[in-house]
Amino acid sequence: MTHAGDSKTLRTTETSIEVLNLLEEVNGARVSEIADRMGKPKSTIHGHLATLKEKQFVIQEGDFYLLGPELLRLGNQVRTRESGFVLARKFTERLFEETGLRSTFAVEMGGRAVFLHTASGNKMGWAHEQLGNSLYLHNTAVGKAILAELPDSRIGQIIDRWGLPAETENTITDRDALFAELETIREQGYAVNRAENFKELYAIGDAATRHPGDVIGGFSVTGPEHAITGADREAELARTVTDMVTEFELELALA
């Protein structure tokens, strides 16, 4: 049974989450700026900020509000809540060292690919691969690699929830075409993103499992087309990524 106050509570929670998302997007803001962006009274926004500040989800510097340390603690808890996530950091860094390409480890959460570890050395990281960011599964190498390890019923649930939106002209937007792509991934042992979520951005990914159907997450290397493509280059990178995943799975099993 739904009570009258429930919908109000949900709206309040949604507003607080929206405030946090906005602060992340603009890297901090004043009450008036947040209120204008969200189309809400300043008094309402101030109330949400006061509560978030008390719980350290935001901090205040003068009249400027920024994301707070409690979010960092919670995020770190996600990254360390199981041994596989902790071990993946070492292998993400090793993958970068061996390929010289931006390397990531992502997990499936709520039908999306969420980045837990990234490694790019002195290279400037790409915004979409920042820790905690989430992307679609159907148009990323790591996402497709993860999907290829899931049962068809789960894949269908994810498609029903998120659809297959086109982000570039190369994005797979047809369900049958996606399932055909996933079968190819299973046969060749790795996934390729050919500018499917960002123009001119290519990637190779492979999923890590404890056993068939139990996916831990996936590793990928990302770069411009010339750094990824070409028969010899793609095969070389694919061997490096899949060998790294195999070693990761073995070390995790022996831990």
PAZAPA-4460 file (N, C-alpha, C; in steps of 0.05 Angstrom, whole numbers, plus 32768, in hexadecimal, padded with zeros to 4 digits):
% residues 255
    n_x    n_y    n_z   ca_x   ca_y   ca_z    c_x    c_y    c_z   seq   type   mol
   8011   7FE8   8000   8000   8000   8000   8012   8019   8000     1      M     A
   800C   802C   7FEF   801B   8044   7FED   800E   805A   7FFE     2      T     A
   801E   8067   800E   8014   807C   801F   8019   8097   8012     3      H     A
   800A   80AB   801B   800C   80C5   800E   8028   80D0   8010     4      A     A
   8036   80CB   8027   8050   80D6   802B   8066   80C9   801B     5      G     A
   8061   80B1   8010   8076   80A2   8002   8080   80B1   7FEA     6      D     A
   806D   80BB   7FD9   8075   80C9   7FC1   8085   80E2   7FC7     7      S     A
   807E   80F0   7FDD   808C   8107   7FE5   80A9   8100   7FED     8      K     A
   80AB   80EA   7FFC   80C6   80E1   8004   80D7   80DA   7FEC     9      T     A
   80CB   80CC   7FD8   80DA   80C5   7FC0   80E2   80DE   7FB1    10      L     A
   80D1   80F2   7FAF   80D8   810B   7FA1   80EE   8119   7FAF    11      R     A
   80EE   8119   7FCA   8103   8125   7FDA   811E   8117   7FD4    12      T     A
   811E   80FD   7FD4   8136   80EE   7FCE   8140   80F4   7FB2    13      T     A
   812E   80F4   7F9F   8136   80FA   7F84   8142   8115   7F81    14      E     A
   8137   8129   7F8F   8143   8144   7F8E   815F   8144   7F99    15      T     A
   8163   8137   7FB0   817E   8136   7FBC   8192   8129   7FA9    16      S     A
   818A   8113   7F9C   819B   8106   7F88   81A1   8118   7F71    17      I     A
   818D   8127   7F68   8190   8139   7F52   81A4   814F   7F59    18      E     A
   81A3   8159   7F72   81B6   816D   7F7C   81D2   8162   7F7A    19      V     A
   81D6   8149   7F84   81F1   813D   7F83   81FB   8139   7F67    20      L     A
   81E9   8130   7F55   81F1   812D   7F39   81F9   8147   7F2C    21      N     A
   81EA   815C   7F33   81F1   8177   7F28   820B   8181   7F32    22      L     A
   8211   817D   7F4C   822A   8186   7F57   8241   8177   7F4A    23      L     A
   823D   815D   7F44   8252   814E   7F36   8256   8158   7F1A    24      E     A
   8240   815F   7F0D   8242   8168   7EF1   8250   8183   7EEE    25      E     A
   824B   8196   7F01   8256   81B1   7EFE   826E   81B5   7F11    26      V     A
   8275   81A0   7F20   828C   81A1   7F33   8288   81B7   7F48    27      N     A
   8270   81B7   7F53   826A   81CA   7F69   825A   81E2   7F5F    28      G     A
   8249   81ED   7F71   8238   8204   7F69   822C   8211   7F82    29      A     A
   8221   8229   7F7E   8213   8237   7F93   81F6   8230   7F93    30      R     A
   81E8   8236   7FAA   81CC   822F   7FAD   81BC   823A   7F96    31      V     A
   81C0   8253   7F8F   81B0   8260   7F7A   81B5   8253   7F5F    32      S     A
   81CD   824B   7F5A   81D3   823E   7F41   81C6   8222   7F3F    33      E     A
   81C6   8213   7F55   81B9   81F9   7F55   819B   81FD   7F52    34      I     A
   818F   8210   7F60   8173   8215   7F5F   816A   821C   7F42    35      A     A
   817A   822D   7F35   8174   8236   7F1A   8175   821E   7F07    36      D     A
   818A   820D   7F0A   818E   81F7   7EF8   8177   81E2   7EFB    37      R     A
   816E   81DF   7F14   815A   81CB   7F1A   813D   81D6   7F19    38      M     A
   813B   81F0   7F17   8120   81FC   7F16   8111   81FA   7F30    39      G     A
   811F   81FC   7F46   8112   81F9   7F60   8119   8211   7F72    40      K     A
   8108   8217   7F86   810E   822E   7F98   8129   822A   7FA7    41      P     A
   8136   8241   7FAC   8150   823F   7FBA   814C   8234   7FD6    42      K     A
   8135   8239   7FE3   8130   822F   7FFE   812F   8210   7FFD    43      S     A
   8124   8205   7FE8   8123   81E8   7FE6   813E   81DC   7FE3    44      T     A
   814E   81E8   7FD1   8169   81DE   7FCC   817A   81E1   7FE5    45      I     A
   8177   81F7   7FF2   8187   81FB   800B   8181   81E6   801F    46      H     A
   8167   81DE   8021   8160   81C9   8034   816D   81AE   802D    47      G     A
   816E   81A7   8014   817B   818F   800C   8199   8190   8011    48      H     A
   81A5   81A7   800B   81C2   81AA   800F   81C9   81A8   802D    49      L     A
   81B8   81B3   803E   81BD   81B3   805A   81BE   8196   8065    50      A     A
   81AB   8186   805B   81AA   816A   8063   81C1   815A   8058    51      T     A
   81C8   815E   803F   81DE   8151   8033   81F9   8159   8040    52      L     A
   81FA   8172   8048   8213   817C   8055   8216   816F   8070    53      K     A
   8200   816D   807F   8200   8161   809A   820B   8144   8098    54      E     A
   8204   8136   8083   820C   811A   8080   8226   8118   8070    55      K     A
   8232   812E   8069   824C   8130   805B   824B   8125   803E    56      Q     A
   8233   8126   8033   8231   8120   8016   8239   8138   8006    57      F     A
   8238   8150   8011   8243   8168   8005   8252   8177   801A    58      V     A
   8264   8188   8011   8272   819B   8022   826E   81B7   8019    59      I     A
   8271   81CA   802A   826C   81E6   8023   8286   81F6   8026    60      Q     A
   828D   8205   8012   82A4   8217   8012   829A   8233   800B    61      E     A
   8296   8243   8020   828A   825D   801C   826D   8259   8014    62      G     A
   8264   8263   7FFE   8249   825E   7FF4   8248   824A   7FDE    63      D     A
   825E   823B   7FDB   8262   8227   7FC6   825F   820B   7FD2    64      F     A
   824F   81F9   7FC4   824B   81DE   7FCD   8259   81CA   7FBB    65      Y     A
   8267   81B7   7FC7   8275   81A2   7FB8   826E   8187   7FC2    66      L     A
   8273   8172   7FB2   826F   8157   7FBC   8281   8151   7FD4    67      L     A
   8276   8141   7FE7   8284   813D   8000   8291   8122   8003    68      G     A
   829F   811E   8019   82AF   8105   801D   829E   80EC   8022    69      P     A
   8285   80EE   802A   8275   80D6   802E   8271   80C7   8014    70      E     A
   826F   80D6   7FFE   826C   80C9   7FE4   8285   80B9   7FDD    71      L     A
   829C   80C4   7FE4   82B5   80B6   7FDF   82B6   809C   7FEF    72      L     A
   82AD   809E   8008   82AE   8086   8019   829B   8070   800D    73      R     A
   8283   8078   8005   8270   8065   7FFA   827B   8059   7FE0    74      L     A
   8286   806B   7FCF   8291   8061   7FB6   82A8   804E   7FBA    75      G     A
   82B9   8053   7FCD   82CF   8041   7FD3   82C5   8026   7FDD    76      N     A
   82AE   8027   7FEC   82A3   800E   7FF6   8299   7FFD   7FDF    77      Q     A
   828E   8009   7FCA   8286   7FFA   7FB3   829E   7FED   7FA5    78      V     A
   82B4   7FFC   7FA3   82CC   7FF2   7F95   82DA   7FDC   7FA5    79      R     A
   82D5   7FDB   7FBF   82E4   7FC7   7FD0   82D2   7FB3   7FDD    80      T     A
   82B9   7FB1   7FD6   82A7   7FA0   7FE4   82AB   7F82   7FDD    81      R     A
   82B9   7F7C   7FC7   82C0   7F61   7FC3   82DC   7F5F   7FB7    82      E     A
   82E9   7F48   7FBC   8305   7F45   7FB6   830B   7F49   7F98    83      S     A
   82F9   7F41   7F87   82FD   7F44   7F6A   8300   7F61   7F62    84      G     A
   82F0   7F73   7F6E   82F2   7F8F   7F68   830D   7F9B   7F70    85      F     A
   8317   7F92   7F87   8330   7F9C   7F91   8347   7F92   7F7F    86      V     A
   8347   7F79   7F79   835C   7F6D   7F67   835C   7F7A   7F4C    87      L     A
   8344   7F81   7F42   8342   7F8C   7F27   8352   7FA6   7F24    88      A     A
   8357   7FB5   7F39   8366   7FCD   7F36   8383   7FC7   7F2C    89      R     A
   838F   7FB3   7F38   83AB   7FAC   7F30   83AB   7FA4   7F13    90      K     A
   8398   7F95   7F0A   8398   7F8B   7EEE   8390   7FA2   7EDB    91      F     A
   8380   7FB5   7EE3   837B   7FCC   7ED2   8394   7FDC   7ECD    92      T     A
   83A4   7FE0   7EE2   83BD   7FEE   7EDF   83D1   7FDE   7ECE    93      E     A
   83D2   7FC4   7ED1   83E4   7FB4   7EC1   83DC   7FB4   7EA4    94      R     A
   83C2   7FB5   7E9F   83B8   7FB5   7E83   83C1   7FCF   7E75    95      L     A
   83C1   7FE5   7E84   83CA   7FFE   7E78   83E9   7FFD   7E73    96      F     A
   83F7   7FF2   7E86   8414   7FF0   7E83   841C   7FDF   7E6B    97      E     A
   840D   7FCA   7E65   8413   7FB9   7E4F   840A   7FC3   7E34    98      E     A
   83F5   7FD3   7E33   83EA   7FDC   7E19   83F0   7FFA   7E14    99      T     A
   83F4   800A   7E29   83F7   8026   7E25   83DC   8034   7E1F   100      G     A
   83C6   8026   7E21   83AC   8031   7E1B   839C   8034   7E35   101      L     A
   838A   8046   7E36   8379   804A   7E4D   836A   8030   7E53   102      R     A
   836C   8028   7E6C   8361   800E   7E74   834C   8012   7E8A   103      S     A
   8338   8001   7E89   8322   8004   7E9D   8319   7FE9   7EA6   104      T     A
   830C   7FE9   7EBE   82FE   7FD2   7EC8   82E2   7FDC   7ED0   105      F     A
   82CE   7FCF   7EC5   82B2   7FD8   7ECB   82A2   7FC0   7ED3   106      A     A
   828C   7FC5   7EE2   827A   7FB0   7EEA   825E   7FB7   7EE1   107      V     A
   824D   7FA3   7EDF   8231   7FA8   7ED9   8221   7FAD   7EF2   108      E     A
   8215   7FC5   7EF3   8204   7FCC   7F09   81EA   7FD8   7EFE   109      M     A
   81D4   7FCC   7F03   81BA   7FD6   7EFA   81B8   7FD7   7EDC   110      G     A
   81C6   7FC5   7ECE   81C5   7FC4   7EB1   81D7   7FD9   7EA3   111      G     A
   81E9   7FE4   7EB2   81FC   7FF8   7EA6   8219   7FEF   7EAD   112      R     A
   822C   7FF9   7E9E   8248   7FF4   7EA3   8253   800B   7EB5   113      A     A
   825B   8004   7ECD   8265   8018   7EE0   8283   8015   7EE3   114      V     A
   8292   802A   7EDF   82AF   8029   7EE1   82B8   802A   7EFE   115      F     A
   82C8   8015   7F06   82D3   8014   7F21   82F0   801A   7F21   116      L     A
   82FF   8014   7F0C   831C   801A   7F0A   8323   8024   7EEE   117      H     A
   8334   8037   7EED   833F   8041   7ED4   835D   8045   7ED7   118      T     A
   836B   8042   7EC1   8388   8047   7EC1   8390   8054   7EA7   119      A     A
   839D   806B   7EA8   83A6   8079   7E90   83C1   8086   7E93   120      S     A
   83CF   8080   7EA9   83EA   808C   7EAD   83E8   80AA   7EAE   121      G     A
   83FA   80B7   7E9E   83FA   80D4   7E9D   83E7   80DF   7E89   122      N     A
   83D9   80CD   7E7A   83C5   80D6   7E67   83AD   80E2   7E75   123      K     A
   83A1   80F6   7E6A   8389   8101   7E75   8372   80ED   7E71   124      M     A
   8364   80E6   7E86   834E   80D3   7E84   8336   80DF   7E76   125      G     A
   8327   80CF   7E68   830F   80D8   7E5A   82F9   80DA   7E6F   126      W     A
   82E8   80EE   7E6B   82D3   80F4   7E7F   82C0   80DD   7E83   127      A     A
   82B9   80CF   7E6D   82A5   80B9   7E6F   82B0   80A1   7E7D   128      H     A
   82CB   80A0   7E81   82D6   8088   7E8F   82DF   808F   7EAC   129      E     A
   82D4   80A4   7EB7   82DB   80AB   7ED3   82CE   8096   7EE5   130      Q     A
   82DB   8092   7EFC   82D1   807F   7F10   82B4   8085   7F17   131      L     A
   82A4   8070   7F17   8288   8073   7F1F   8275   807A   7F07   132      G     A
   8280   8083   7EF1   826F   8089   7EDA   8263   806F   7ECF   133      N     A
   824B   8071   7EC4   823E   805A   7EB9   8237   805F   7E9B   134      S     A
   823A   804A   7E8B   8234   804B   7E6F   8221   8034   7E68   135      L     A
   8216   8035   7E50   8206   801F   7E46   8218   8006   7E41   136      Y     A
   820C   7FEF   7E43   821B   7FD6   7E3E   821C   7FD0   7E20   137      L     A
   8207   7FD7   7E11   8205   7FCD   7DF5   8218   7FDB   7DE2   138      H     A
   8225   7FF1   7DEA   8236   7FFF   7DD6   8252   8005   7DE1   139      N     A
   825B   7FF5   7DF5   8276   7FF7   7DFF   8283   7FDC   7DFE   140      T     A
   829D   7FDB   7DFB   82AB   7FC1   7DF9   82A7   7FB1   7E13   141      A     A
   82AC   7FBF   7E2A   82AA   7FB1   7E43   828D   7FA9   7E49   142      V     A
   827A   7FBA   7E40   825E   7FB3   7E45   8255   7F9C   7E34   143      G     A
   825C   7F9B   7E1B   8255   7F85   7E0A   8262   7F6B   7E13   144      K     A
   827B   7F6D   7E1D   8288   7F55   7E27   8279   7F4A   7E3F   145      A     A
   8270   7F5B   7E50   8260   7F53   7E68   8245   7F47   7E5F   146      I     A
   8238   7F54   7E4C   821E   7F4A   7E42   8221   7F2E   7E37   147      L     A
   8237   7F29   7E29   823C   7F0F   7E1C   823E   7EF8   7E30   148      A     A
   8243   7EFF   7E4A   8245   7EEA   7E5F   822B   7EE6   7E6E   149      E     A
   8217   7EF7   7E68   81FE   7EF5   7E77   81EA   7EE4   7E68   150      L     A
   81D7   7ED8   7E76   81C1   7EC9   7E69   81AF   7EDC   7E59   151      P     A
   81A3   7ED1   7E44   8192   7EE1   7E32   817C   7EEF   7E42   152      D     A
   8172   7EE2   7E57   815C   7EEE   7E66   8165   7F08   7E73   153      S     A
   817D   7F08   7E7E   8188   7F20   7E8B   818E   7F35   7E76   154      R     A
   8198   7F2D   7E60   819D   7F41   7E4A   8183   7F4E   7E42   155      I     A
   816E   7F3E   7E40   8154   7F49   7E38   814A   7F5D   7E4D   156      G     A
   814E   7F57   7E66   8146   7F6A   7E7B   8154   7F85   7E79   157      Q     A
   816E   7F83   7E73   817E   7F9C   7E71   8175   7FAC   7E59   158      I     A
   8170   7F9F   7E42   8166   7FAD   7E2B   814B   7FB9   7E30   159      I     A
   8139   7FAB   7E3D   811F   7FB5   7E44   8121   7FCE   7E55   160      D     A
   8134   7FCF   7E67   8137   7FE6   7E79   8143   7FFE   7E6C   161      R     A
   8159   7FF9   7E5D   8169   8010   7E52   8166   8014   7E34   162      W     A
   815A   8000   7E27   8158   8003   7E0A   8173   7FFF   7DFD   163      G     A
   8175   8006   7DE3   818E   8005   7DD4   8192   8020   7DC6   164      L     A
   8195   8036   7DD6   8197   8050   7DCA   81B0   8054   7DB9   165      P     A
   81AD   8062   7DA3   81C4   8068   7D91   81D3   8080   7D9B   166      A     A
   81ED   807C   7DA0   81FE   8093   7DA8   8211   809B   7D92   167      E     A
   8215   808A   7D7F   8223   8091   7D66   8216   8081   7D50   168      T     A
   821F   8086   7D37   8213   8078   7D20   821B   805A   7D20   169      E     A
   822E   8052   7D31   8238   8037   7D32   822A   8027   7D48   170      N     A
   821A   8033   7D59   820D   8025   7D6F   81FA   8010   7D65   171      T     A
   81FB   7FF9   7D72   81E7   7FE4   7D6C   81CD   7FEB   7D79   172      I     A
   81B8   7FEE   7D6A   819E   7FF6   7D75   8188   7FE1   7D71   173      T     A
   818F   7FCB   7D65   817C   7FB5   7D5F   8182   7F9D   7D72   174      D     A
   816E   7F93   7D7F   8171   7F7D   7D92   817E   7F65   7D85   175      R     A
   8174   7F5C   7D6E   817F   7F45   7D61   819C   7F49   7D59   176      D     A
   81A2   7F61   7D50   81BE   7F67   7D48   81D0   7F66   7D60   177      A     A
   81C6   7F6F   7D77   81D6   7F6E   7D90   81DB   7F51   7D98   178      L     A
   81C7   7F40   7D97   81CB   7F24   7D9F   81DE   7F16   7D8B   179      F     A
   81DE   7F1E   7D72   81F1   7F13   7D5F   820D   7F1C   7D66   180      A     A
   8210   7F35   7D6D   822A   7F3F   7D75   8234   7F31   7D8E   181      E     A
   8223   7F2C   7DA1   822B   7F1E   7DBA   8234   7F01   7DB4   182      L     A
   8227   7EF5   7DA0   8230   7EDA   7D99   824C   7EDA   7D8C   183      E     A
   8251   7EEF   7D7D   826C   7EF2   7D71   8281   7EF6   7D87   184      T     A
   8279   7F06   7D9C   828B   7F0B   7DB2   8292   7EF1   7DC1   185      I     A
   827E   7EE0   7DC5   8282   7EC6   7DD2   8295   7EB5   7DC2   186      R     A
   8292   7EB6   7DA8   82A3   7EA5   7D96   82C0   7EAE   7D96   187      E     A
   82C4   7EC9   7D94   82DF   7ED3   7D91   82EC   7ED8   7DAC   188      Q     A
   82DC   7EDB   7DC1   82E7   7EDD   7DDC   82EC   7EFA   7DE6   189      G     A
   82E4   7F0E   7DD7   82E7   7F29   7DDF   82D3   7F3B   7DCF   190      Y     A
   82D0   7F53   7DD9   82BD   7F66   7DCC   82CC   7F7E   7DC2   191      A     A
   82C2   7F8A   7DAD   82CE   7FA2   7DA1   82B9   7FB8   7D9F   192      V     A
   82C0   7FD0   7DA7   82AF   7FE8   7DA4   82BC   7FF8   7D8E   193      N     A
   82AD   7FFA   7D78   82B7   8009   7D60   82A8   8024   7D5F   194      R     A
   82B0   8037   7D6F   82A4   8051   7D70   8285   804F   7D73   195      A     A
   827D   803F   7D86   8260   803A   7D89   8253   804B   7D9F   196      E     A
   8264   8056   7DB1   8258   8068   7DC5   8265   8084   7DC4   197      N     A
   827D   8086   7DB8   8289   80A0   7DB3   8297   809F   7D98   198      F     A
   8294   80B3   7D87   82A1   80B3   7D6D   82BF   80B2   7D70   199      K     A
   82CB   80A1   7D5F   82E8   809E   7D5D   82F5   8090   7D76   200      E     A
   82E4   8085   7D88   82EE   8078   7D9F   82E9   805A   7D9C   201      L     A
   82FF   804B   7D9D   82FE   802E   7D9A   8307   8020   7DB4   202      Y     A
   82FF   8007   7DB8   8307   7FF9   7DD0   8305   7FDB   7DCC   203      A     A
   8314   7FCC   7DDC   8312   7FAF   7DDD   830E   7FA7   7DFA   204      I     A
   82FA   7F95   7DFE   82F4   7F8D   7E1A   82EF   7F6F   7E1D   205      G     A
   82F2   7F66   7E35   82ED   7F4A   7E3C   82E2   7F49   7E58   206      D     A
   82CF   7F37   7E5C   82C2   7F34   7E77   82D1   7F20   7E87   207      A     A
   82D1   7F24   7EA1   82DD   7F11   7EB5   82C7   7F04   7EC4   208      A     A
   82C9   7EE9   7EC7   82B5   7EDA   7ED5   82C1   7EC7   7EEA   209      T     A
   82B2   7EC0   7EFE   82BA   7EAB   7F11   82B4   7E90   7F05   210      R     A
   829D   7E8E   7EF7   8295   7E77   7EE8   8280   7E80   7ED5   211      H     A
   8279   7E71   7EC0   8265   7E7A   7EAC   824C   7E85   7EB9   212      P     A
   8245   7E9D   7EB1   822D   7EAA   7EBC   8231   7EBB   7ED4   213      G     A
   8249   7EB9   7EE1   824F   7EC9   7EF9   8264   7EDE   7EF1   214      D     A
   825B   7EF4   7EE7   826D   7F09   7EDD   8276   7F1B   7EF4   215      V     A
   8290   7F1F   7EF6   829B   7F31   7F0A   829A   7F4E   7EFE   216      I     A
   82A3   7F50   7EE5   82A5   7F6A   7ED8   82B4   7F67   7EBE   217      G     A
   82BE   7F7C   7EB3   82CD   7F7A   7E9A   82E3   7F8F   7E98   218      G     A
   82F8   7F87   7E89   830F   7F99   7E84   830E   7FA2   7E67   219      F     A
   8318   7FBA   7E62   831A   7FC4   7E47   8331   7FD7   7E43   220      S     A
   833A   7FD9   7E2A   834D   7FEE   7E23   8340   7FFF   7E0E   221      V     A
   8346   8019   7E0F   8338   802C   7DFE   834C   803F   7DF1   222      T     A
   8346   8047   7DD8   8357   805A   7DCA   834B   8062   7DAF   223      G     A
   8359   8073   7DA0   834F   807B   7D86   8351   8063   7D73   224      P     A
   8344   8065   7D5C   8342   804F   7D49   835D   8043   7D42   225      E     A
   8370   8055   7D3C   838A   804B   7D32   8399   803B   7D48   226      H     A
   8392   803F   7D61   839F   8031   7D77   8393   8016   7D7D   227      A     A
   837B   8011   7D72   836C   7FF9   7D78   8369   7FE6   7D60   228      I     A
   8363   7FF2   7D49   835B   7FE2   7D32   8372   7FD8   7D21   229      T     A
   836B   7FC9   7D0D   8380   7FBB   7CFD   8381   7F9F   7D06   230      G     A
   8381   7F8B   7CF3   837F   7F6F   7CFB   8394   7F67   7D0F   231      A     A
   83AD   7F6E   7D0B   83C2   7F66   7D1D   83C0   7F74   7D38   232      D     A
   83BA   7F8E   7D37   83B8   7F9E   7D4F   83A1   7F95   7D61   233      R     A
   838A   7F91   7D55   8373   7F88   7D64   8378   7F6D   7D71   234      E     A
   8384   7F5B   7D61   8389   7F40   7D6C   839D   7F41   7D83   235      A     A
   83B1   7F52   7D80   83C6   7F55   7D95   83BA   7F60   7DAF   236      E     A
   83A9   7F75   7DAC   839D   7F80   7DC4   8389   7F6D   7DD0   237      L     A
   837A   7F5F   7DBF   8366   7F4B   7DCA   8374   7F36   7DDA   238      A     A
   838C   7F2C   7DD0   839A   7F18   7DDF   83A4   7F23   7DFA   239      R     A
   83AD   7F3C   7DFA   83B6   7F48   7E13   83A0   7F4B   7E27   240      T     A
   8389   7F54   7E1E   8372   7F58   7E30   8367   7F3D   7E3A   241      V     A
   8364   7F2A   7E28   8359   7F10   7E31   836D   7F01   7E42   242      T     A
   8387   7F03   7E3D   839A   7EF6   7E4E   839A   7F03   7E6A   243      D     A
   8397   7F1E   7E6B   8395   7F2B   7E85   837D   7F23   7E94   244      M     A
   8366   7F1F   7E87   834E   7F17   7E94   8351   7EFA   7E9F   245      V     A
   835E   7EE9   7E8F   8362   7ECD   7E98   8374   7ECD   7EB1   246      T     A
   8389   7EDD   7EB1   839A   7EDE   7EC8   838B   7EE9   7EE1   247      E     A
   837B   7EFE   7EDC   836B   7F09   7EF2   8358   7EF4   7EFE   248      F     A
   834A   7EE5   7EEC   8338   7ED0   7EF6   8347   7EBB   7F06   249      E     A
   835F   7EB4   7EFD   836E   7E9F   7F0B   8377   7EA9   7F26   250      L     A
   8382   7EC2   7F27   838B   7ECD   7F40   8374   7ED0   7F54   251      E     A
   835D   7ED8   7F4A   8345   7EDA   7F5B   833D   7EBF   7F66   252      L     A
   833E   7EAB   7F55   8336   7E90   7F5E   8348   7E85   7F73   253      A     A
   8362   7E8D   7F72   8376   7E82   7F84   8378   7E93   7F9E   254      L     A
   836B   7EAA   7F9E   836E   7EBD   7FB5   8361   7EB1   7FCE   255      A     A
***
